[in-house]
Amino acid sequence: MSDVRREPKLPPIDTPLLNEDGRTLNRAWYRYFQGERTFSDNVNSGTNQLRAETAAAQAAADAAQQQANDVAAEALAFTVAISPFAAIKTRIGSGSATTNSVTATPTGGTGPYTYAWALVTGDTFTVNSPTSATTTFTASVGVGEDKTATYRVTVTDSLAATATATCSVSISEVS
């Protein structure tokens, strides 16, 4: 008798694998035994397939909800802008000078709003309306002197959310 080796019968690649409920499987664990395809025990059963489909559907629903939440949060984002960006004054001769006014304009959040202007870095100026949306800055300069600083406004809405923005402040004396 000749020794005949049996090769497994591989299904074509496009052959769908079905579980006992007749559903097409995304993946299947199977083994070859004496040249025939057989499924491993309790793998990809109808119950497990249904669980996998349910989990995938829930994950898709969760991702869609998170995307909707992100869009809504972006639409309600609380920001503040300062216009113009810089408060500047150039004067001839020494003495006290006041800059042009700058205005902080909040977007989003829930009114009413409170405002607090504070020095971030640089020379100290007098903030003429430190708790208002619109303010000016005052400082004394000597002959040939320049004073510059960065100021921040912190805007707080009625729900205690905050937004900040900065502006440049400059007073120069030219002879």
DALINSUL-V285382 format. One record per run of one state. SS is the DSSP state (a for helix, b for strand, c for the rest). FROM is the first residue (numbers start at 1). TO is the last residue. If there is no record, write none. Layout:
BEGIN
SS & FROM & TO
SS & FROM & TO
END
This chain:
BEGIN
c & 1 & 17
b & 18 & 18
c & 19 & 23
b & 24 & 24
c & 25 & 29
b & 30 & 33
c & 34 & 35
b & 36 & 39
c & 40 & 45
a & 46 & 75
c & 76 & 78
b & 79 & 83
c & 84 & 85
b & 86 & 92
c & 93 & 94
b & 95 & 98
c & 99 & 101
b & 102 & 107
c & 108 & 113
b & 114 & 122
c & 123 & 125
b & 126 & 127
c & 128 & 133
b & 134 & 135
c & 136 & 136
b & 137 & 141
c & 142 & 145
b & 146 & 156
c & 157 & 161
b & 162 & 174
c & 175 & 175
END
